[in-house]
Amino acid sequence: MAVYGKDSYVVLRQHPAAYLRSVLRNAVRYFLPDTDGWPFDGRPDDSNKQILARPLAAYNLLLTGEWPPLLKRPWLSYFVLPGLIGFD
């Protein structure tokens, strides 16, 4: 087992609430579109985001089902991922 795995077991045993809180936060982050972070972090003066706004909206619609773009809910991922796990 890797060192990180051993460390995570130690944290789970000694601080279970913090560990579970971290796992839940990361699970929520996992389903966010990849364009939510830097450099597309919501700055209104970001010229890259202004240029790429329409292509990113189409990209997020096709890959995550995020529509309209302001909701930031990738509903398609919630269905596709469990379906793919079922094929394992």
N, C-alpha and C positions, 0 to 999 in steps of 0.2 A: 504494500500500500504506500502511496506517495506521502510525502511529509505533509502536504496540504490536507490530505484526508485524515491523517492522525490529528492534526491541529483542529480540524473541524469537529472531530469527536470530543476532544478536550473542551472546546468551547460549548458544545451541546450539553455536556455533562455539568459544567460549572455555571453556565449562564443560559439555561434553556429558553427563557423568554426573549432575550436579545437575539439568540440564534434564530428562533422561529419568526420574530419580527423582521429580521434581515432576509430570510428566505421568502416571506410573503412580499416584501417590497421588491425584491428582485424578480419574483414571478410576475408582478404587475409591469415592471420595466421591460420584461421579456417580450410582452405583446405590444409595446409601443412601436410606432413606425420608426425606421432608422433615420428619418429626417427630423426627428424631434430635438436632437442634440446639436452641439456646435458643428458647423457654423450656422445652422438654421434654428437658432434658439429663441427666436421671437423678436429680435432687435428690428425695429421698423426701418432703420436707416441702412440695413444690410443690402447692398446692391446685388449680391449674388442671389439672395432669396427673391428679390423683386424680379430678377431675370428668369429664375428657374421656377417661379411659383406655379405656372400652368403645367409644365412637364412633371413637376413633383406631385401635383394633384392627380394627374393621370397615372403616374407610377404607383402612388399609394392606393389609388382605387383598384388597380389591377392586381397588385400583390398582396394587399392587406384588407381590401374592402372598405377602406376609410372614406366615407362619404356622408355628409359634406366634410371638407377638410378641417373645418373648425371644431368638429366634435372630438377628434383625436381618439376614436374608438375603432380599432382594427377588427371589426366583427368577423371578417373572413378567417382570420387566424384562430379565433376561438373554436371554429368548427373544423378547419383543416388539420390543425395539429393533433387533436385527439383522434381524428380519422387516420392520420398517418401512423400514429403510435399503435393503433389497432391492427395495422398490417405487419407489425414487427414480428 
